Amino acid sequence: MGWKASQVQLSYDFTRALPTDNPKYKEYQSFLKKFGADGSTVVIGIENPGFYTQRFFNEVGLLDQQLKKIPGVTEILSVPEVVRLQNDSLAHKLLPQRIFHYPYTSQDSLNADRAAFENLPFYRRILYNPQTNAYLVAVSVNKDTIGSKSRTRLINDIMKEVNAFEERNNVSVHTSGLPFIRTSVGNRIKDEMSWFLVGSLVLLVITLLLFFRSISATLMSLLVVCMGVVWSLGTIVLLGYKITLLTALIPPLVVVIGIPNCIYFLNKYHTAYRDEKAKEAALVTMVGRMGIVTLFCNIAAAIGFAVFALTKSDLLKEFGAVAGINIMVLFLISLIFIPAVLSYLPPPKAKHTKYLDNKFLEKLLLRIEKWTFHHAGWVYGITALITLFSLIGIFRIKSEAFIVDDLPRNDKIYTDLKWFEQHFGGVMPLEIVIDTKKKKGILRIKPIEKIDELSQYIAANPATAKPLSFVEGLKFAKQSYFDNDSLSYTIPYESDLVFMAPYLQSKGDTAAGKKGVGKLLASFMDSTQQVARISVNMKDIGSAKLPLLLSDFEKKANELFDTASYHVTFTGASVSFLEGSSFIIKGLKESIFWAFLLITLCMLYLFRSFRILVCSLIPNLIPLLVTAGVMGWAGISLKPSTVLVFSVALGIAIDVTIRFLINYKQELPHYNQDVAKTLVQTIRHTGISIIYTSLVLIAGFIIFCFSDFGGTKALGWLTSLTLVTGTLTNLILLPVLILGSSRRKKKH
């Protein structure tokens, strides 16, 4: 498994949240087939009133040249690189001609070229914002490179040139675009998970050493979870998967779920040895008592994760399958490895079992006994108040996700994105595909007018940038045809199209076909001239506002394009992200329901008592309600990273209940079915290991609170909160419920 784990690879596919039969997924794939990748541009922004000074302009030109040399960069579009189209009336061609001729030695010639450039409305609000002195360099990258492990090298090479330019000119440069955001965030998450894995192991080692005062017990526990981590990575490779943003969470989760197995086994071994003073007898007691308990605890935890495999999302399926399998593997490792190692180690000394006589914990457990037998009314009252507070909070929860959602507000990726939104209307790609349902149907005046009207409507929205379509190319061509008169930058009339027809035929390998209007038209319509696209960059407005915006645009599109003659589709990375987020959230919600149902059946089979089942479920529902309520009060939205908390918490919290109830059931015959005496014994014996386990788990999850990402941070502190609440409800409320229900049973 170690050999297999060494072959693990990262996944660079960002559309796998959606199932392949989802209509939005199909539409996006159809778009990619016709027009190639969207969102394959890294944008570099410069804000400088002195942009057109001779020295600085030459520096921007030099930056463009350096970026062009980078392997994986396919094209640069920026002010120094722009072209205008020159009307060659003899050859009936619009020939591309460079406007700027850097490096400049004369400010006057730069000023003259600037005037010629600013006479072209086509580039306005695309490459520069005249109101804010903001300028944009668009770096197109190879879609295969950005979809492979070479993407880190490519982004690093781009950033190296950008940073050098920044230092040379003492100017602030902003970088964004989907390839840049995804690569930077993906690399950070990968690095974080490596640190968290190490961090959680270190924290667990310290906590275990403090509890057991035994290096051998600590090393043994560490070996158990390390084997679990190796197996989890090996399983990913064996199943033909790659590491995704979700499966990257599995190794740290294996650590924090594997440690309770070690603690409960060791705790039972130490307790049994202290009672029997014989190592072999203590080992037999440990395996006999803890084997079945740990089996059902791990089954419950595995169910909590494995239900994700029932969803249609590949991302969730992989996470569920790998997590479910490896939690059961952890059980086997613990059951075989721990007793075997302990059989070779010398018997525990007095200092190793000293933690069993912790005076503080003894006092705490005595107080819990007191609450159980004498203050049941208070326990019910406080539980009811907390539940009511949580239910009010639940109604305040919003379900909303952003593409750069989890980043802190002062992070450069986030602030740079907001800069582009302020100056250029955003960088998130939205694609509108218009199918005229007949060949050569696009280059007619009616669809041209309709596309222009829809583009104007979209451009007027504050959430979007200036749309680009072949219609803008036609306006550009018309202006060029009429000797670059800026007043001619309008939709061609029917008569104009007749005159311009020979100019628009430029294709093949001619200069005009490569760089002129031919290329512009070809990239915004298919080869049959039946389907056209409108490319829009938009702000990261979030999954709550995006459906409203799309609905508004769709309504306008339906007004303009009748369904009999046209088919209009809204797609692109932004729509796929929205659909993927809502699909994952829905899948996670359904998974929690199925997990709860399956765990309920598991508990019913285990305890064969409906009364005990009800008593066991309530202490596990309340922690989930409290966590959801706190999310509502704290303003934490429901999104893929936070919905995951409930599954993790359910799988771990139910663990405590099973351990308590099995111990209670095992002790009941020894006390002649006396519920009160059995509860006292269970609280005293199981309570210590439950508290120790919860502290170790909290230590393991607290490490996530140091993340730079909001979702990972929330996973850390919300899961810790659920664990604290679950420990309290299982140690205080569960005994009260069992005692109360048994008394009612006697009365009947």
DOGUKOL-600753 format. One line per field, with one value per residue (C-alpha): residue in three letters; x, y, z; residue number from 1. Coordinates in pm, whole numbers. Example, Ala and Ser with C-alpha at 12.3 -4.5 7.8 and 13.67 -1.06 7.14 Angstrom:
BEGIN
r = c(ala;ser) $
x = c(1230;1367) $
y = c(-450;-106) $
z = c(780;714) $
k = c(1;2) $
END
This chain:
BEGIN
r = c(met;gly;trp;lys;ala;ser;gln;val;gln;leu;ser;tyr;asp;phe;thr;arg;ala;leu;pro;thr;asp;asn;pro;lys;tyr;lys;glu;tyr;gln;ser;phe;leu;lys;lys;phe;gly;ala;asp;gly;ser;thr;val;val;ile;gly;ile;glu;asn;pro;gly;phe;tyr;thr;gln;arg;phe;phe;asn;glu;val;gly;leu;leu;asp;gln;gln;leu;lys;lys;ile;pro;gly;val;thr;glu;ile;leu;ser;val;pro;glu;val;val;arg;leu;gln;asn;asp;ser;leu;ala;his;lys;leu;leu;pro;gln;arg;ile;phe;his;tyr;pro;tyr;thr;ser;gln;asp;ser;leu;asn;ala;asp;arg;ala;ala;phe;glu;asn;leu;pro;phe;tyr;arg;arg;ile;leu;tyr;asn;pro;gln;thr;asn;ala;tyr;leu;val;ala;val;ser;val;asn;lys;asp;thr;ile;gly;ser;lys;ser;arg;thr;arg;leu;ile;asn;asp;ile;met;lys;glu;val;asn;ala;phe;glu;glu;arg;asn;asn;val;ser;val;his;thr;ser;gly;leu;pro;phe;ile;arg;thr;ser;val;gly;asn;arg;ile;lys;asp;glu;met;ser;trp;phe;leu;val;gly;ser;leu;val;leu;leu;val;ile;thr;leu;leu;leu;phe;phe;arg;ser;ile;ser;ala;thr;leu;met;ser;leu;leu;val;val;cys;met;gly;val;val;trp;ser;leu;gly;thr;ile;val;leu;leu;gly;tyr;lys;ile;thr;leu;leu;thr;ala;leu;ile;pro;pro;leu;val;val;val;ile;gly;ile;pro;asn;cys;ile;tyr;phe;leu;asn;lys;tyr;his;thr;ala;tyr;arg;asp;glu;lys;ala;lys;glu;ala;ala;leu;val;thr;met;val;gly;arg;met;gly;ile;val;thr;leu;phe;cys;asn;ile;ala;ala;ala;ile;gly;phe;ala;val;phe;ala;leu;thr;lys;ser;asp;leu;leu;lys;glu;phe;gly;ala;val;ala;gly;ile;asn;ile;met;val;leu;phe;leu;ile;ser;leu;ile;phe;ile;pro;ala;val;leu;ser;tyr;leu;pro;pro;pro;lys;ala;lys;his;thr;lys;tyr;leu;asp;asn;lys;phe;leu;glu;lys;leu;leu;leu;arg;ile;glu;lys;trp;thr;phe;his;his;ala;gly;trp;val;tyr;gly;ile;thr;ala;leu;ile;thr;leu;phe;ser;leu;ile;gly;ile;phe;arg;ile;lys;ser;glu;ala;phe;ile;val;asp;asp;leu;pro;arg;asn;asp;lys;ile;tyr;thr;asp;leu;lys;trp;phe;glu;gln;his;phe;gly;gly;val;met;pro;leu;glu;ile;val;ile;asp;thr;lys;lys;lys;lys;gly;ile;leu;arg;ile;lys;pro;ile;glu;lys;ile;asp;glu;leu;ser;gln;tyr;ile;ala;ala;asn;pro;ala;thr;ala;lys;pro;leu;ser;phe;val;glu;gly;leu;lys;phe;ala;lys;gln;ser;tyr;phe;asp;asn;asp;ser;leu;ser;tyr;thr;ile;pro;tyr;glu;ser;asp;leu;val;phe;met;ala;pro;tyr;leu;gln;ser;lys;gly;asp;thr;ala;ala;gly;lys;lys;gly;val;gly;lys;leu;leu;ala;ser;phe;met;asp;ser;thr;gln;gln;val;ala;arg;ile;ser;val;asn;met;lys;asp;ile;gly;ser;ala;lys;leu;pro;leu;leu;leu;ser;asp;phe;glu;lys;lys;ala;asn;glu;leu;phe;asp;thr;ala;ser;tyr;his;val;thr;phe;thr;gly;ala;ser;val;ser;phe;leu;glu;gly;ser;ser;phe;ile;ile;lys;gly;leu;lys;glu;ser;ile;phe;trp;ala;phe;leu;leu;ile;thr;leu;cys;met;leu;tyr;leu;phe;arg;ser;phe;arg;ile;leu;val;cys;ser;leu;ile;pro;asn;leu;ile;pro;leu;leu;val;thr;ala;gly;val;met;gly;trp;ala;gly;ile;ser;leu;lys;pro;ser;thr;val;leu;val;phe;ser;val;ala;leu;gly;ile;ala;ile;asp;val;thr;ile;arg;phe;leu;ile;asn;tyr;lys;gln;glu;leu;pro;his;tyr;asn;gln;asp;val;ala;lys;thr;leu;val;gln;thr;ile;arg;his;thr;gly;ile;ser;ile;ile;tyr;thr;ser;leu;val;leu;ile;ala;gly;phe;ile;ile;phe;cys;phe;ser;asp;phe;gly;gly;thr;lys;ala;leu;gly;trp;leu;thr;ser;leu;thr;leu;val;thr;gly;thr;leu;thr;asn;leu;ile;leu;leu;pro;val;leu;ile;leu;gly;ser;ser;arg;arg;lys;lys;lys;his) $
x = c(0;298;420;72;44;368;191;-94;-166;-359;-675;-696;-1051;-1288;-1615;-1645;-1886;-2163;-2277;-2226;-2603;-2670;-2814;-2580;-2280;-2387;-2438;-2093;-1926;-2107;-1980;-1620;-1643;-1750;-1540;-1260;-1193;-1340;-1168;-817;-691;-470;-528;-269;-387;-188;-322;-94;-179;168;102;177;507;782;984;686;516;840;853;497;599;904;676;459;766;890;546;526;844;692;606;227;145;-42;-123;-89;-349;-249;-226;130;26;-302;-375;-610;-742;-625;-859;-680;-943;-751;-717;-1056;-894;-879;-514;-404;-155;25;-61;229;595;785;1050;984;1257;1014;717;548;531;390;125;29;-8;-207;-455;-497;-557;-810;-1006;-1098;-1402;-1355;-1076;-1246;-1344;-1172;-805;-837;-1076;-1051;-1210;-965;-633;-649;-490;-515;-279;-466;-241;-404;-270;-275;-578;-385;-100;-337;-519;-204;60;258;5;206;521;327;169;503;677;411;433;815;793;511;709;1023;817;667;1012;1168;893;789;423;151;38;-285;-319;-637;-834;-976;-651;-456;-718;-766;-393;-302;-590;-538;-166;-238;-492;-246;31;-210;-328;34;100;-230;-150;187;33;-252;0;224;-74;-199;147;168;-186;-129;200;30;-246;-63;291;413;636;557;176;212;433;194;-104;100;185;-186;-290;16;-78;-434;-304;-84;-378;-609;-364;-305;-682;-716;-463;-608;-957;-816;-888;-680;-659;-938;-1025;-1249;-1027;-738;-929;-922;-565;-617;-964;-812;-574;-849;-1085;-811;-688;-1015;-968;-623;-744;-1040;-830;-552;-800;-975;-636;-511;-839;-845;-476;-525;-818;-668;-288;-228;-123;-276;-607;-614;-553;-834;-1071;-964;-1030;-1349;-1500;-1366;-1369;-1747;-1769;-1500;-1652;-1991;-1834;-1630;-1933;-2130;-1844;-1796;-2170;-2148;-1898;-1981;-2332;-2164;-2093;-2471;-2479;-2436;-2144;-1804;-1635;-1866;-1864;-1485;-1476;-1743;-1587;-1231;-1337;-1582;-1334;-1049;-1246;-1318;-950;-862;-1077;-889;-550;-646;-791;-490;-196;-269;-316;-20;214;88;155;525;551;607;298;195;357;174;266;99;-237;-215;-450;-732;-722;-740;-891;-1035;-1211;-1335;-1496;-1646;-1792;-1934;-2105;-2248;-2385;-2547;-2713;-2837;-3001;-3100;-3130;-3295;-3541;-3253;-3088;-3413;-3474;-3124;-3135;-3474;-3342;-3027;-3236;-3476;-3183;-3035;-3365;-3398;-3038;-3114;-3376;-3105;-2874;-2811;-2698;-2440;-2100;-1847;-1560;-1307;-1539;-1302;-1023;-970;-1083;-726;-573;-404;-597;-923;-822;-687;-1014;-1208;-975;-1067;-1435;-1410;-1218;-1321;-1645;-1497;-1310;-1555;-1654;-2017;-2094;-2420;-2460;-2711;-2806;-2994;-3090;-2969;-2633;-2503;-2789;-2570;-2434;-2776;-2897;-3176;-2963;-2685;-2924;-3064;-2717;-2613;-2927;-2868;-2501;-2600;-2848;-2580;-2321;-2561;-2570;-2324;-2233;-2091;-1816;-1851;-1957;-1759;-1917;-1866;-2096;-1822;-1588;-1829;-1844;-1463;-1450;-1705;-1502;-1191;-1379;-1476;-1115;-1123;-1389;-1503;-1860;-1875;-1834;-2195;-2381;-2343;-2659;-2772;-2610;-2284;-2273;-2295;-1995;-1801;-1869;-1536;-1347;-1510;-1418;-1049;-953;-693;-335;-337;-227;-582;-710;-453;-475;-749;-1123;-1133;-983;-1213;-1520;-1400;-1350;-1706;-1897;-1874;-1743;-2096;-2188;-2496;-2396;-2251;-2129;-2137;-1849;-1908;-1677;-1866;-1818;-1802;-2152;-2214;-2450;-2745;-2740;-2616;-2947;-3133;-2887;-2907;-3286;-3289;-3060;-3261;-3584;-3432;-3295;-3640;-3793;-3541;-3500;-3816;-3775;-3901;-3603;-3333;-3202;-3022;-2804;-2633;-2317;-1951;-1739;-1957;-2276;-2096;-1964;-2312;-2470;-2184;-2205;-2582;-2550;-2285;-2487;-2800;-2600;-2448;-2790;-2935;-2628;-2673;-3036;-2936;-2647;-2880;-3130;-2866;-2702;-3049;-3103;-2755;-2830;-3166;-2992;-2722;-2948;-3274;-3470;-3676;-3656;-3272;-3273;-3474;-3248;-2938;-3055;-3155;-2799;-2670;-2937;-2884;-2509;-2602;-2882;-2645;-2381;-2641;-2781;-2436;-2375;-2697;-2612;-2249;-2352;-2169;-2330;-2416;-2164;-1979;-1702;-1939;-2210;-1931;-1910;-2241;-2133;-1797;-1960;-2239;-1992;-1774;-2048;-2241;-1914;-1940;-2304;-2227;-1933;-2144;-2446;-2251;-2061;-2395;-2545;-2238;-2247;-2627;-2627;-2344;-2571;-2884;-3051;-3028;-3030;-2915;-2612;-2516;-2532;-2303;-2051;-2077;-2032;-1724;-1558;-1651;-1658;-1279;-1205;-1487;-1344;-986;-1096;-1297;-999;-769;-1022;-1072;-692;-687;-959;-844;-543;-785;-868;-525;-620;-625;-950;-1284;-1434;-1142;-1138;-1514;-1462;-1213;-1405;-1757;-1654;-1482;-1802;-2007;-1766;-1785;-2167;-2179;-1958;-2178;-2509;-2381;-2239;-2520;-2840;-2807;-2797;-3089;-3293;-3208;-3296;-3617;-3734;-3655;-3860;-4153;-4117;-4139;-4455;-4624) $
y = c(0;226;160;239;551;685;692;917;1214;1539;1590;1905;1850;2108;1998;1660;1783;1737;1392;1329;1303;1649;1885;2171;1938;1826;2185;2283;1986;2070;2430;2311;2082;2370;2657;2506;2599;2899;3054;2987;3344;3487;3862;4111;4457;4780;5108;5397;5752;5756;5445;5634;5778;5659;5454;5284;5194;5034;4833;4702;4605;4422;4238;4124;3992;3803;3647;3531;3322;3115;2754;2713;3079;3084;3452;3798;4072;4406;4772;4755;4448;4577;4591;4792;4674;4853;4861;4716;4808;4648;4306;4339;4258;4408;4367;4373;4649;4713;5046;5079;5044;5009;5061;5434;5697;5986;6079;6252;5936;5744;6015;5994;5616;5651;5882;5625;5350;5546;5608;5237;5174;4796;4789;5025;4854;4538;4641;4972;5171;5537;5660;5493;5467;5088;4869;4495;4234;3915;3605;3310;2976;2631;2439;2109;2267;2436;2103;1913;1921;2166;2435;2524;2573;2785;3012;3043;3145;3410;3541;3555;3798;3997;4031;4139;4405;4519;4560;4735;4993;5021;4975;4751;4477;4275;3915;3709;3488;3139;2945;3163;3140;2764;2688;2917;2800;2432;2450;2623;2358;2082;2244;2308;1948;1827;2065;1974;1605;1662;1912;1679;1394;1615;1737;1382;1262;1538;1467;1089;1134;1360;1101;766;876;594;633;278;334;668;521;227;464;673;362;267;605;623;283;416;722;508;274;568;706;356;302;622;481;126;257;463;799;1112;1354;1612;1898;1651;1339;1561;1577;1198;1154;1412;1260;909;1042;1188;891;626;764;687;318;326;517;285;-30;103;232;-108;-287;-66;-99;-479;-514;-310;-536;-874;-812;-1050;-927;-1211;-1199;-818;-859;-1117;-882;-589;-775;-938;-618;-358;-564;-551;-191;-67;-266;-97;245;217;84;393;628;446;475;851;883;587;723;988;703;680;1028;1090;1332;1176;1399;1281;919;903;1072;837;518;594;724;437;164;311;358;-17;-81;123;-116;-419;-254;-161;-506;-699;-463;-323;-656;-808;-520;-511;-886;-820;-510;-540;-501;-139;24;227;558;431;373;682;871;636;806;1164;1353;1632;1386;1180;1493;1582;1231;1239;1567;1408;1125;1384;1559;1225;1112;1438;1718;1554;1849;2095;1876;1862;2238;2347;2102;2245;2606;2521;2334;2630;2873;2641;2605;2986;2998;2728;2954;3219;2991;3097;2864;3058;2985;3201;3092;3261;3215;3061;3317;3589;3936;4072;3791;3917;3670;3809;4179;4141;3979;4270;4514;4354;4361;4733;4832;4572;4415;4082;3777;3487;3343;3321;3195;3245;3016;3116;2844;2970;2608;2653;2680;3033;3162;3385;3636;3789;4125;3995;3775;4037;4303;4067;3962;4328;4419;4133;4236;4597;4474;4258;4540;4771;4531;4632;4265;4208;4336;4438;4123;4006;3847;3833;4140;4348;4209;4325;4675;4679;4567;4831;5107;4982;4963;5331;5443;5398;5661;5602;5706;5399;5161;5041;4735;4701;4762;4500;4704;4728;4351;4317;4551;4399;4035;3985;4135;3894;3586;3603;3263;2996;3084;3444;3720;3847;3500;3461;3798;3997;4002;3646;3507;3718;3595;3232;3225;3350;3129;2768;2657;2626;2983;2836;2885;3197;3270;3579;3574;3768;3822;3874;3940;3658;3741;3408;3115;3304;3601;3418;3234;3568;3731;3437;3437;3807;3750;3443;3643;3910;3643;3480;3817;3866;3513;3313;2944;2834;2991;3000;2794;2998;2828;2982;2792;2841;2786;3019;2823;2489;2613;2721;2393;2192;2375;2332;1967;1893;2068;1873;1548;1614;1690;1368;1175;1299;1179;833;813;889;629;356;432;414;65;-33;83;-98;-422;-370;-292;-468;-206;79;257;249;355;673;744;706;924;1233;1302;1285;1502;1786;1840;1861;2110;2317;2326;2426;2690;2837;2853;3053;3291;3330;3398;3094;2991;2638;2542;2219;2277;2349;2088;1828;1918;1742;1411;1416;1515;1255;974;1073;1174;845;672;803;687;334;298;421;202;-118;-75;-18;-330;-541;-431;-465;-846;-800;-567;-787;-553;-263;41;298;97;6;374;473;206;304;677;609;354;478;848;879;725;930;1256;1164;1064;1384;1595;1415;1454;1823;1866;1692;1914;2241;2234;2309;2643;2771;2738;3035;2902;2982;2639;2443;2677;2623;2245;2270;2475;2357;1990;2066;2236;1931;1700;1906;1915;1543;1453;1655;1517;1157;1184;1393;1373;1005;862;1091;960;594;635;824;573;272;422;479;121;-10;196;43) $
z = c(0;65;-290;-428;-207;-360;-700;-586;-817;-795;-999;-1213;-1340;-1189;-1352;-1177;-909;-1169;-1292;-1664;-1727;-1578;-1850;-1744;-1767;-2115;-2232;-2102;-2274;-2599;-2572;-2511;-2816;-3041;-2907;-2693;-2331;-2155;-1856;-1990;-1952;-1678;-1645;-1524;-1419;-1394;-1257;-1350;-1471;-1632;-1843;-2168;-2055;-2284;-2028;-1860;-2191;-2315;-1988;-2046;-2400;-2257;-2009;-2303;-2488;-2178;-2120;-2485;-2435;-2150;-2257;-2227;-2307;-2640;-2688;-2531;-2570;-2422;-2523;-2672;-2881;-3029;-3401;-3619;-3955;-4266;-4565;-4870;-5130;-5419;-5257;-5076;-4744;-4396;-4308;-3941;-3864;-3536;-3374;-3132;-3235;-2906;-2780;-2815;-2824;-2879;-2654;-2951;-3163;-2862;-2815;-3184;-3166;-2843;-3019;-3299;-3040;-2834;-3156;-3155;-2926;-2964;-2702;-2456;-2125;-2250;-2238;-2053;-1840;-1947;-1621;-1380;-1569;-1532;-1801;-1862;-2004;-2104;-2109;-2289;-2166;-2321;-2186;-2171;-1974;-1727;-1685;-1588;-1313;-1533;-1439;-1123;-1332;-1585;-1322;-1137;-1463;-1531;-1173;-1192;-1487;-1321;-995;-1184;-1370;-1037;-878;-1178;-1200;-834;-931;-787;-1029;-987;-1111;-1148;-1386;-1337;-1417;-1172;-893;-928;-943;-651;-428;-522;-437;-107;-7;-101;109;397;406;428;719;889;861;1031;1277;1379;1431;1650;1855;1900;2009;2273;2399;2415;2598;2853;2910;2904;3005;2779;2474;2354;2375;2193;1916;1876;1835;1591;1384;1369;1224;994;850;808;620;391;323;245;-15;-154;-181;-387;-639;-637;-713;-1002;-834;-789;-497;-515;-280;-89;-84;38;369;419;560;843;908;929;1197;1415;1368;1422;1755;1951;1860;2021;2329;2397;2350;2576;2833;2859;2871;3155;3348;3304;3399;3713;3812;3710;3745;3450;3105;2898;3085;3039;2665;2634;2825;2605;2278;2406;2541;2294;1972;1924;2054;1813;1525;1561;1627;1307;1114;1227;1132;798;721;791;505;278;202;-17;-260;-319;-479;-854;-810;-890;-631;-351;-470;-450;-109;29;-109;8;353;416;317;520;841;834;750;1061;1268;1131;1187;1546;1626;1493;1551;1901;2089;1901;1995;2357;2388;2322;2543;2920;3144;3216;3518;3783;3607;3284;3459;3681;3446;3554;3896;3773;4070;3857;3623;3917;4066;3728;3682;4038;3950;3634;3852;4078;3782;3647;3972;4140;3880;3579;3552;3515;3249;3046;3092;2983;2687;2577;2596;2398;2138;2103;2064;1796;1606;1582;1448;1188;1027;982;778;420;143;-59;-212;-399;-624;-390;-95;155;120;385;274;296;86;-234;-455;-313;-327;-684;-794;-642;-828;-1162;-1066;-988;-1304;-1565;-1437;-1323;-1456;-1406;-1749;-1860;-2210;-2402;-2705;-2977;-3224;-3533;-3623;-3984;-4159;-4230;-4015;-3798;-4053;-4119;-4004;-3776;-3546;-3555;-3421;-3157;-3036;-3016;-2818;-2572;-2540;-2465;-2202;-2034;-2050;-1863;-1564;-1286;-1225;-1575;-1802;-2168;-2362;-2662;-2970;-3346;-3365;-3195;-3462;-3735;-3583;-3571;-3936;-4039;-3869;-4052;-4383;-4342;-4280;-3900;-3843;-3481;-3572;-3798;-3499;-3535;-3658;-4038;-4240;-4490;-4769;-4565;-4535;-4914;-4964;-4673;-4767;-4956;-4658;-4413;-4619;-4511;-4380;-4416;-4339;-4461;-4226;-4213;-4127;-3852;-3684;-3846;-3834;-3972;-3653;-3437;-3623;-3623;-3244;-3182;-3427;-3537;-3877;-4025;-3916;-3746;-3381;-3218;-2867;-2647;-2396;-2076;-1782;-1460;-1091;-836;-709;-534;-578;-424;-667;-978;-1050;-1029;-1271;-1514;-1489;-1581;-1882;-1992;-1974;-2201;-2437;-2460;-2549;-2831;-2967;-3039;-2956;-3298;-3479;-3208;-2918;-2647;-2383;-2080;-1986;-1895;-1584;-1370;-1446;-1394;-1059;-948;-1054;-901;-566;-536;-647;-381;-107;-207;-219;124;275;132;251;609;601;472;717;1006;883;835;1171;1333;1184;1296;1654;1651;1549;1812;2112;2004;2201;2060;2399;2397;2031;2107;2407;2187;1895;2098;2234;1875;1717;1966;1881;1509;1587;1804;1527;1265;1503;1572;1195;1159;1444;1330;967;825;496;389;120;29;286;578;504;537;909;982;828;1005;1336;1309;1242;1541;1790;1745;1835;2194;2226;2105;2345;2640;2561;2486;2812;2989;2824;2912;3279;3326;3395;3653;3855;3833;3577;3827;3591;3851;3969;3610;3505;3794;3687;3316;3384;3600;3371;3023;3118;3152;2811;2649;2790;2690;2340;2295;2407;2163;1878;1956;1953;1612;1464;1625;1389;1101;1271;1161;794;556;410;572;492;644;946;991;963;1251;1505;1415;1442;1774;1894;1789;1972;2293;2273;2187;2484;2721;2586;2596;2948;3101;2892;2782;3141;3238;2941;3017;3386;3308;3044;3267;3552;3317;3192;3552;3619;3314) $
k = c(1;2;3;4;5;6;7;8;9;10;11;12;13;14;15;16;17;18;19;20;21;22;23;24;25;26;27;28;29;30;31;32;33;34;35;36;37;38;39;40;41;42;43;44;45;46;47;48;49;50;51;52;53;54;55;56;57;58;59;60;61;62;63;64;65;66;67;68;69;70;71;72;73;74;75;76;77;78;79;80;81;82;83;84;85;86;87;88;89;90;91;92;93;94;95;96;97;98;99;100;101;102;103;104;105;106;107;108;109;110;111;112;113;114;115;116;117;118;119;120;121;122;123;124;125;126;127;128;129;130;131;132;133;134;135;136;137;138;139;140;141;142;143;144;145;146;147;148;149;150;151;152;153;154;155;156;157;158;159;160;161;162;163;164;165;166;167;168;169;170;171;172;173;174;175;176;177;178;179;180;181;182;183;184;185;186;187;188;189;190;191;192;193;194;195;196;197;198;199;200;201;202;203;204;205;206;207;208;209;210;211;212;213;214;215;216;217;218;219;220;221;222;223;224;225;226;227;228;229;230;231;232;233;234;235;236;237;238;239;240;241;242;243;244;245;246;247;248;249;250;251;252;253;254;255;256;257;258;259;260;261;262;263;264;265;266;267;268;269;270;271;272;273;274;275;276;277;278;279;280;281;282;283;284;285;286;287;288;289;290;291;292;293;294;295;296;297;298;299;300;301;302;303;304;305;306;307;308;309;310;311;312;313;314;315;316;317;318;319;320;321;322;323;324;325;326;327;328;329;330;331;332;333;334;335;336;337;338;339;340;341;342;343;344;345;346;347;348;349;350;351;352;353;354;355;356;357;358;359;360;361;362;363;364;365;366;367;368;369;370;371;372;373;374;375;376;377;378;379;380;381;382;383;384;385;386;387;388;389;390;391;392;393;394;395;396;397;398;399;400;401;402;403;404;405;406;407;408;409;410;411;412;413;414;415;416;417;418;419;420;421;422;423;424;425;426;427;428;429;430;431;432;433;434;435;436;437;438;439;440;441;442;443;444;445;446;447;448;449;450;451;452;453;454;455;456;457;458;459;460;461;462;463;464;465;466;467;468;469;470;471;472;473;474;475;476;477;478;479;480;481;482;483;484;485;486;487;488;489;490;491;492;493;494;495;496;497;498;499;500;501;502;503;504;505;506;507;508;509;510;511;512;513;514;515;516;517;518;519;520;521;522;523;524;525;526;527;528;529;530;531;532;533;534;535;536;537;538;539;540;541;542;543;544;545;546;547;548;549;550;551;552;553;554;555;556;557;558;559;560;561;562;563;564;565;566;567;568;569;570;571;572;573;574;575;576;577;578;579;580;581;582;583;584;585;586;587;588;589;590;591;592;593;594;595;596;597;598;599;600;601;602;603;604;605;606;607;608;609;610;611;612;613;614;615;616;617;618;619;620;621;622;623;624;625;626;627;628;629;630;631;632;633;634;635;636;637;638;639;640;641;642;643;644;645;646;647;648;649;650;651;652;653;654;655;656;657;658;659;660;661;662;663;664;665;666;667;668;669;670;671;672;673;674;675;676;677;678;679;680;681;682;683;684;685;686;687;688;689;690;691;692;693;694;695;696;697;698;699;700;701;702;703;704;705;706;707;708;709;710;711;712;713;714;715;716;717;718;719;720;721;722;723;724;725;726;727;728;729;730;731;732;733;734;735;736;737;738;739;740;741;742;743;744;745;746;747;748) $
END
